[in-house]
Amino acid sequence: MKHSQVIAELLSGEEVDGLKNIFNGMDVQNKGSISYEELKTGLHKLGSQLAENEVQQLMEAVSTFLTSKSLLFSF
């Protein structure tokens, strides 16, 4: 099962659309993935005040989750 299917089961269509928009806004190179710098910049633009180490932890947590579930981040 693709992770997009898992997300679709847990969230409403409106919530999924919101996540897609946030992801697409951060994926400035349109690669279908987000680099650490894109995540950091995107979170800052959204008003996040996470410290550098918190952004790193978030990136590592998402990476670990996706790797452990053998999922690709695609909608």
Residue frames as a rotation matrix with the C-alpha (Angstrom) as fourth column:
MET 1
0.581 0.814 0.000 0.00
0.814 -0.581 0.000 0.00
0.000 0.000 -1.000 0.00
LYS 2
-0.238 -0.636 0.734 1.39
0.571 -0.703 -0.424 3.40
0.786 0.318 0.531 -0.94
HIS 3
-0.728 -0.084 -0.680 1.72
0.658 -0.362 -0.660 5.93
-0.191 -0.928 0.319 1.83
SER 4
-0.884 0.466 0.030 -0.64
-0.424 -0.828 0.366 8.22
0.196 0.311 0.930 -0.05
GLN 5
-0.141 0.849 -0.510 -3.31
-0.010 0.514 0.858 5.54
0.990 0.126 -0.064 0.42
VAL 6
-0.315 -0.046 -0.948 -2.52
0.898 0.309 -0.314 5.36
0.307 -0.950 -0.056 4.15
ILE 7
-0.961 -0.057 -0.270 -2.82
0.147 -0.934 -0.327 9.14
-0.233 -0.354 0.906 4.43
ALA 8
-0.652 0.756 -0.055 -6.07
-0.447 -0.325 0.833 9.11
0.612 0.568 0.550 2.46
GLU 9
-0.077 0.624 -0.778 -7.56
0.476 0.708 0.521 6.62
0.876 -0.330 -0.352 4.92
LEU 10
-0.348 -0.174 -0.921 -6.63
0.937 -0.076 -0.340 8.74
-0.010 -0.982 0.190 7.94
LEU 11
-0.756 -0.033 -0.654 -7.45
0.138 -0.984 -0.109 12.23
-0.640 -0.173 0.748 6.68
SER 12
0.419 0.908 -0.022 -10.32
0.296 -0.160 -0.942 13.93
-0.858 0.387 -0.336 4.92
GLY 13
0.369 -0.216 0.904 -9.96
0.928 0.027 -0.372 14.91
0.055 0.976 0.210 1.27
GLU 14
0.886 -0.001 0.464 -9.60
0.023 -0.999 -0.047 18.53
0.464 0.052 -0.885 2.30
GLU 15
0.731 -0.653 0.199 -6.78
-0.339 -0.094 0.936 17.65
-0.592 -0.752 -0.289 4.73
VAL 16
0.257 -0.624 0.738 -4.98
0.709 0.640 0.295 15.60
-0.657 0.448 0.607 2.07
ASP 17
0.582 0.010 0.813 -5.28
0.692 -0.533 -0.488 18.50
0.428 0.846 -0.317 -0.39
GLY 18
0.948 -0.230 0.221 -3.82
-0.309 -0.831 0.462 20.81
0.077 -0.506 -0.859 2.26
LEU 19
0.462 -0.813 0.355 -0.84
0.018 0.409 0.912 18.50
-0.887 -0.415 0.204 2.78
LYS 20
0.318 -0.299 0.900 -0.30
0.925 0.307 -0.225 18.27
-0.209 0.904 0.374 -0.98
ASN 21
0.812 0.041 0.582 -0.25
0.266 -0.914 -0.307 22.05
0.519 0.404 -0.753 -1.24
ILE 22
0.810 -0.558 0.181 2.22
-0.447 -0.388 0.806 22.38
-0.379 -0.734 -0.564 1.64
PHE 23
0.302 -0.707 0.639 4.46
0.414 0.702 0.580 19.66
-0.858 0.090 0.505 0.18
ASN 24
0.422 -0.096 0.901 4.34
0.900 -0.071 -0.430 21.16
0.106 0.993 0.056 -3.32
GLY 25
0.944 -0.054 0.327 5.14
-0.070 -0.997 0.039 24.59
0.324 -0.059 -0.944 -1.91
MET 26
0.599 -0.759 0.258 8.25
-0.422 -0.025 0.906 23.20
-0.681 -0.651 -0.335 -0.19
ASP 27
0.193 -0.490 0.850 9.36
0.626 0.729 0.278 21.08
-0.756 0.478 0.447 -3.16
VAL 28
0.417 0.003 -0.909 10.78
-0.316 -0.937 -0.148 24.07
-0.852 0.349 -0.390 -5.03
GLN 29
-0.588 -0.693 -0.416 12.70
-0.663 0.119 0.739 21.91
-0.463 0.711 -0.530 -7.52
ASN 30
0.380 0.878 -0.289 9.62
-0.912 0.303 -0.278 19.76
-0.156 0.369 0.916 -8.27
LYS 31
-0.579 -0.701 -0.416 11.56
-0.724 0.677 -0.134 16.55
0.375 0.224 -0.899 -7.61
GLY 32
0.364 0.755 -0.545 8.83
-0.251 0.643 0.724 14.83
0.897 -0.127 0.424 -5.63
SER 33
0.281 -0.329 -0.902 10.98
0.892 0.437 0.119 14.98
0.355 -0.837 0.416 -2.52
ILE 34
0.888 0.029 0.460 12.00
-0.120 -0.949 0.292 17.63
0.445 -0.314 -0.839 -0.03
SER 35
-0.078 -0.975 -0.208 15.58
0.409 0.159 -0.898 18.31
0.909 -0.155 0.387 0.99
TYR 36
-0.122 -0.075 -0.990 16.53
0.990 -0.081 -0.116 19.38
-0.071 -0.994 0.084 4.50
GLU 37
-0.916 -0.296 -0.272 16.98
0.282 -0.955 0.089 22.98
-0.286 0.004 0.958 3.31
GLU 38
-0.640 0.752 0.158 13.59
-0.081 -0.270 0.959 22.97
0.764 0.601 0.234 1.54
LEU 39
0.119 0.671 -0.732 11.93
0.763 0.410 0.500 21.65
0.636 -0.617 -0.463 4.70
LYS 40
-0.381 -0.367 -0.849 13.66
0.867 -0.462 -0.189 24.23
-0.322 -0.807 0.494 6.88
THR 41
-1.000 -0.003 -0.013 12.77
-0.003 -0.904 0.427 27.09
-0.013 0.427 0.904 4.53
GLY 42
-0.432 0.899 -0.063 9.20
0.102 0.119 0.988 25.85
0.896 0.421 -0.143 4.05
LEU 43
0.056 0.415 -0.908 8.59
0.948 0.263 0.179 25.52
0.313 -0.871 -0.379 7.79
HIS 44
-0.697 -0.380 -0.608 9.95
0.568 -0.810 -0.146 29.02
-0.437 -0.447 0.781 8.34
LYS 45
-0.912 0.386 0.137 7.60
-0.146 -0.618 0.772 30.40
0.382 0.685 0.620 5.66
LEU 46
-0.072 0.926 -0.372 4.71
0.359 0.371 0.856 28.70
0.931 -0.072 -0.359 7.46
GLY 47
0.386 0.199 0.901 5.64
-0.568 -0.718 0.402 30.51
0.727 -0.667 -0.164 10.66
SER 48
0.810 -0.143 -0.569 7.41
0.432 0.802 0.412 27.65
0.398 -0.579 0.711 12.39
GLN 49
0.540 -0.662 0.520 9.99
-0.753 -0.656 -0.054 28.64
0.377 -0.362 -0.853 14.96
LEU 50
0.975 -0.218 -0.050 11.61
0.222 0.916 0.335 25.21
-0.027 -0.337 0.941 15.28
ALA 51
0.403 -0.913 -0.068 15.25
-0.610 -0.323 0.724 25.23
-0.683 -0.250 -0.687 16.26
GLU 52
-0.015 -0.533 -0.846 17.82
-0.974 0.198 -0.108 23.81
0.225 0.823 -0.522 13.83
ASN 53
-0.907 -0.388 0.164 18.12
-0.419 0.871 -0.258 20.57
-0.042 -0.303 -0.952 15.82
GLU 54
-0.252 0.900 0.355 14.31
-0.188 0.314 -0.930 20.18
-0.949 -0.302 0.090 15.88
VAL 55
0.486 0.343 -0.804 14.10
-0.828 -0.112 -0.549 20.49
-0.279 0.932 0.230 12.09
GLN 56
-0.446 -0.744 -0.497 16.86
-0.821 0.561 -0.104 17.89
0.356 0.362 -0.861 11.82
GLN 57
-0.828 0.189 0.528 14.99
-0.226 0.749 -0.623 15.57
-0.513 -0.635 -0.577 14.19
LEU 58
0.231 0.964 -0.130 11.80
-0.457 -0.010 -0.889 16.02
-0.859 0.265 0.438 12.16
MET 59
0.263 -0.221 -0.939 13.64
-0.955 0.078 -0.286 15.21
0.136 0.972 -0.191 8.93
GLU 60
-0.775 -0.625 -0.097 15.22
-0.591 0.770 -0.239 12.12
0.224 -0.128 -0.966 10.50
ALA 61
-0.542 0.645 0.538 11.92
-0.251 0.486 -0.837 10.94
-0.802 -0.589 -0.102 11.97
VAL 62
0.497 0.743 -0.449 10.09
-0.647 -0.028 -0.762 11.23
-0.579 0.669 0.466 8.65
SER 63
-0.016 -0.604 -0.797 12.97
-0.930 0.301 -0.209 9.56
0.366 0.738 -0.567 6.81
THR 64
-0.889 -0.320 0.327 13.05
-0.440 0.793 -0.421 6.70
-0.124 -0.518 -0.846 9.33
PHE 65
-0.132 0.933 0.334 9.29
-0.330 0.276 -0.902 6.25
-0.935 -0.230 0.272 9.15
LEU 66
0.560 0.366 -0.743 9.24
-0.793 -0.023 -0.609 6.19
-0.240 0.930 0.277 5.36
THR 67
-0.342 -0.777 -0.528 12.21
-0.836 0.508 -0.206 3.82
0.429 0.371 -0.824 5.20
SER 68
-0.844 0.000 0.536 10.80
-0.369 0.725 -0.581 1.48
-0.389 -0.689 -0.612 7.82
LYS 69
0.094 0.966 0.242 7.48
-0.180 0.256 -0.950 1.31
-0.979 0.046 0.197 6.01
SER 70
-0.666 -0.449 0.595 9.08
0.503 0.318 0.804 1.07
-0.550 0.835 0.014 2.54
LEU 71
0.454 0.888 0.071 6.89
0.740 -0.331 -0.586 3.91
-0.497 0.318 -0.807 1.40
LEU 72
-0.613 -0.552 0.565 7.48
0.772 -0.570 0.281 6.56
0.167 0.609 0.776 -1.19
PHE 73
-0.298 0.494 -0.817 6.29
0.357 -0.736 -0.575 10.10
-0.885 -0.463 0.043 -0.63
SER 74
-0.996 0.080 0.040 4.14
0.009 -0.351 0.936 10.64
0.089 0.933 0.348 -3.68
PHE 75
-0.381 0.923 -0.057 0.56
-0.231 -0.155 -0.961 11.73
-0.895 -0.353 0.272 -4.14
